[in-house]
Amino acid sequence: MSKFGELIETRVPVLLDFYAEWDEACEGMHPVLRDVAAALGDKARVIKIDVEKNKELAEALRVKGLPTLMIYKNGEMKWRQSGEQDANTLIGLVKEFV
């Protein structure tokens, strides 16, 4: 969990994608997140977190539905939603916090 603190304690926004390999909706988000990361460049970070490998963190953050997306900045959660999102929506949301 201490590593998680290091991930989110940044001045640039961090978009977290909580996913599972077996989930179809999560699979569909992979190319979307690649596009978001490419569009934002060094203005933000996009980090994928496998809930199967990070069960403790997923439970602590009460991740129930997949995919669950969160935006953090300076260690504070700014936005959270479960379910698929399109690239333009995510880019716009992250840019609000740049």
N, C-alpha and C positions, 0 to 999 in steps of 0.2 A: 504493500500500500504506500510505502514511502516513495517509491518510484512514481506512483500516480501523482503525488503532490508535486514532484519535480516536473511532471508533464504539464500540469495545469497552471503552475505558478509562473506564467510568462506574460509579457506585455503584448504579445501577438495573440490573437484569438486561436483557440484550439478546437477543431471540430472532431468530436469523438464519435465513432461508429461502433456500437456494441452489436456484434453479429455472431452467427453460428454457421459453420460450414454446411450443415445439413438443411439450412433454411433457404427456400427458393427466393423469398423476397430479399434476403440478405445478398444472395448471389446476384440479383438484379441491380443491387446498389453498387457493386464493385466498379463498373465502368463509369457510373455517375460520380462516384467519389474521386476517381482518377481525373475526370474532367474538372471537378471542383478544385482539386489540388493544383492542376495545371493552370487554371484560370487565376487562382489567387497567388501563385508563386510563393515568394518569401513573406507575403503580407499575413499569412496564416499557416497553421499546420493542420493536416488531416491525419488522424491516427485511428487505426482499426484495432479493436480489442475483442478477441475471441472469448465469448462468455464461458465456453467449455474449459478454457485454460486459465480463466480469471474469475472463477466462481465466487470467491470471497468479495472481490471488488463489485461484481455484478449484484450480489446480494446487498452489499452495503449501500449501493446507489439505487436499490429497488428496481432493477431492470427486469421487467416482466415480459413485455412484447418485443419482438425482434422485427426489423432492426430498431434499436433505440439510438437516436442521435442527440448529442449534447454539444453546446458551445460553452467553453470556459474562457475567461480572461482574468488575469491577475488572481487566479485561484478561486474565482467565483463563477458559479453556474449562471449563464446569461439566458440560455434557451434550452429547451428539451422537448422532444417529441418522439413518439414511437410510430413506426410505419415508414413506407417508402416516400421519398421526396425527389423532386426533379433537380437537376443541376442548377438551373437558374435561380430557383427558390433558395437553395442552400448558399449559393454565391452571394445573393442579396442579403441573406440573414447574417452571414459572416462579415460582410463588408460594413454592416451597421456597427460592428465592434472594432474595426480596424483603427 
